[in-house]
């Protein structure tokens, strides 16, 4: 059995910052979403998001934080759209209060399901297309 390891995932960190900006997830502070890539996990998932409970926040005297873990064996082989959908799904678990807690799939507000994730992916693609068109029309 492979030994469980994890390390920073700067590529995922950049993607999270881009998603937050492009989707106007203004309630999310990407500097307090720490991205990690794990290997050797027995979990049959692509990614998961971890909360920092309020007791730990208070004990350590730090603001709310999240850890977004991608499981290398399952996440890395995905195509770009599937990776984006996975990351969007995980970001949707962060509540509008950015309290350090997590939203469930059917909690208050918008459900977290494939239809909602696909809608956000379309919004992201449209935002990137507008951004690219704007870059092309800049004067030289």
Phi, psi and omega in degrees: 000136179290145178282137179289128177222156173212154183210163175304149179237079184298330178295318179291321179302316178296319180295321179297314179300319179293316179298314180302315180291311185292326182266003180054046173277067188294344178282349183259128174263103184298340177287346178249016170247107186265119185264132181229148174247123180254153174226145178087011179288147175268355180290137179264064183223164174273320184199166173204159179242137182250140177263160170249106184304151184301329179298318178292319178303313182291317182296323181267355180055053179229154177287169179306141180222156174226153172239122176257115183255128169255136180268107190309315184299331182255323184282313187301324179286350183295153173284170187303314181298319180293323176297313180299316179298321179297315181292320176300314179306313182293320178296328179294342177284348179276122182290159180301337180280348184044051187272349187102348177275178178235146173272143173279175180293331183238022182291194179299149179082207184293135175294157174248102179212179184300323180295316181293315180299317178297323177297318178292324177298317177299317178299319179297312180299319178296317178298318180293323178296315177298320179297316180293321178295318178298323180291325181289332185266004178291138178292149179273000000 
